[in-house]
């Protein structure tokens, strides 16, 4: 039982780590999307 508990904690920590990476990547993509229209506006002006 103790071993299974360790595996569960390990799995949860990996999932949390992947979730944090995913969030950072998503925020990065959002920032890029927000920047692109601004560059478009600058070109038009």
Secondary structure, DSSP 8 states (H G I E B T S, - for coil): -HHHHHHHHHHHHHHHHHHHHHHHHHHHHHHHHHHHHHHHHHHH-
